Amino acid sequence: MNNIKELLGLRIKELRKQKGITQEKLAEMINIDQRNLSNIECGVTFPSKSLGEITRALNISLRDLFDFDHVNLTSKEMKTFIQNSLENLSDYDIKVIYRLIKSMI
């Protein structure tokens, strides 16, 4: 199973390419270094501080960004992954996840 950073990075890359935007252009639009965007798209780093900017630049919703339909996991597998992952997150990242979930319900 892929981790959330890898899934999100692949999804950002997929959406960026669908919009016909280069990595360099998106990095410029969200005011980060292209190398940082590359790390995000490769699943090396999580874009917690850039999520809003990415959604605005790509003109998508947070829900679109986290649409991983191409990954075939059961609901139980996803819940287990989320629960296990929470233990390794910083307080800041937990707050980001909380706000994300809160915005979806």
C-alpha positions in Angstrom: 0.0 0.0 0.0 1.3 3.5 -0.8 1.6 6.0 1.9 -0.5 9.2 2.0 2.5 11.4 0.9 3.0 9.2 -2.2 -0.7 9.1 -3.0 -1.1 12.8 -2.6 2.1 13.6 -4.6 0.9 11.4 -7.5 -2.5 13.0 -7.4 -1.1 16.5 -7.5 1.1 15.6 -10.4 -1.9 14.0 -12.2 -4.1 17.0 -11.7 -1.3 19.4 -12.7 -0.7 17.5 -15.9 -4.5 17.4 -16.6 -4.5 21.2 -16.4 -1.5 21.5 -18.7 0.6 23.2 -16.1 4.4 22.5 -15.9 6.0 21.8 -12.5 7.9 25.0 -12.8 4.8 27.1 -13.4 2.8 25.5 -10.5 5.8 26.0 -8.2 5.8 29.7 -9.2 2.0 29.9 -8.8 2.1 28.6 -5.2 5.3 30.5 -4.4 7.6 27.5 -3.6 10.8 26.3 -5.1 10.4 23.8 -8.0 12.6 21.3 -6.0 10.1 21.5 -3.2 7.2 20.8 -5.6 9.2 17.9 -7.0 9.6 16.5 -3.5 5.9 16.8 -2.9 5.0 15.1 -6.2 7.5 12.3 -5.5 6.0 11.7 -2.0 9.1 12.8 -0.2 7.3 15.6 1.7 3.8 16.4 2.6 2.5 19.8 1.4 0.6 20.7 4.6 1.4 24.4 4.3 0.8 24.5 0.6 -2.5 22.6 0.3 -4.7 25.7 0.0 -2.4 27.3 -2.6 -2.3 24.1 -4.6 -6.1 23.8 -4.7 -6.5 27.4 -5.7 -3.8 27.2 -8.4 -5.3 24.1 -9.9 -8.9 25.4 -9.4 -9.9 22.2 -7.5 -11.4 21.4 -4.1 -9.6 19.6 -1.3 -11.9 16.7 -1.9 -10.6 16.5 -5.5 -7.0 16.5 -4.3 -7.7 13.6 -2.0 -9.6 11.5 -4.5 -7.6 8.3 -4.7 -10.1 6.2 -6.6 -7.3 4.6 -8.5 -6.1 2.9 -5.3 -8.2 -0.1 -4.5 -8.5 -0.3 -0.8 -11.4 -1.3 1.4 -12.9 1.1 3.8 -11.5 -1.0 6.7 -8.0 -0.8 5.2 -8.2 2.9 4.8 -9.5 3.4 8.4 -6.7 1.2 9.8 -4.1 3.1 7.8 -5.4 6.5 9.0 -5.5 5.4 12.6 -2.0 4.0 12.5 -0.7 7.0 10.7 -2.0 9.5 13.2 0.5 8.2 15.8 3.4 9.4 13.6 2.1 12.9 12.8 3.1 16.2 14.4 0.5 18.2 16.3 0.3 20.6 13.4 -0.3 17.8 10.8 -3.0 16.4 13.1 -4.7 19.8 13.1 -4.5 19.9 9.3 -6.1 16.5 9.0 -8.8 17.4 11.5 -9.7 20.5 9.6 -9.7 18.5 6.3 -12.1 15.9 7.7 -14.2 18.6 9.4 -14.6 20.3 6.0 -15.8 17.1 4.4 -18.6 16.3 6.8 
